Amino acid sequence: MYCEANYFSGLLFSCPYKNELETCAFKEIRKIDLDKRIEYFLNTDLEEHRDLITKHLNCQNKNDYKIINDCD
């Protein structure tokens, strides 16, 4: 549960892929104010978190990650 909650909360704030798709399940959620996103997180259950995480993991962009730290 803890790991899923961390993963889900991270997805509420940004997409780890280079281009967020128009069909992204998190797209509209990311547009709302911070306090409302936190409220959304607290008021949704583990099953809904898992459902949205699964949609994210099945995203067409899954092999197109942002480069977070370039060490070269």
C-alpha positions in Angstrom: 0.0 0.0 0.0 2.7 2.5 1.0 4.6 2.1 -2.3 1.4 2.4 -4.4 0.4 5.5 -2.5 3.8 7.1 -3.2 3.6 6.2 -6.9 0.0 7.5 -7.2 0.8 10.7 -5.4 3.8 11.3 -7.7 1.6 10.9 -10.7 -0.9 13.5 -9.4 1.9 16.1 -9.9 3.7 15.2 -13.1 4.1 12.7 -15.9 7.4 10.8 -16.0 7.1 10.5 -19.8 8.2 13.2 -22.2 4.8 13.9 -23.6 1.6 13.6 -21.6 -1.1 12.2 -23.8 -4.5 13.8 -24.3 -6.0 10.5 -23.0 -4.0 10.5 -19.8 -6.1 9.5 -16.8 -4.2 12.0 -14.7 -4.3 15.0 -17.1 -7.4 16.7 -15.7 -6.4 15.9 -12.1 -3.0 17.7 -12.6 -4.8 20.9 -13.6 -6.6 21.3 -10.3 -5.1 23.3 -7.4 -2.6 21.6 -5.1 -5.0 21.4 -2.1 -7.7 19.8 -4.2 -5.3 17.2 -5.6 -4.3 16.3 -2.0 -7.9 16.1 -1.1 -8.6 13.8 -4.1 -5.7 11.6 -3.0 -7.0 11.3 0.5 -10.6 10.6 -0.6 -9.9 7.9 -3.2 -9.4 4.2 -2.2 -6.7 1.8 -3.0 -8.6 0.2 -5.8 -9.0 3.5 -7.6 -5.3 4.2 -7.1 -4.4 0.8 -8.6 -6.8 1.4 -11.5 -5.2 4.7 -12.4 -1.6 3.3 -11.9 -2.5 0.5 -14.2 -3.7 2.9 -16.9 -0.4 4.8 -16.5 1.7 1.6 -16.8 -0.2 0.8 -20.0 0.4 4.2 -21.5 1.7 4.3 -25.1 4.5 6.5 -23.9 5.9 4.0 -21.4 9.3 3.7 -23.2 9.7 7.5 -23.5 10.9 8.6 -20.1 12.1 12.1 -19.4 15.8 12.4 -18.6 15.9 13.5 -15.0 19.7 13.6 -14.4 22.2 13.5 -17.2 25.6 12.5 -15.7 27.6 12.8 -18.9 
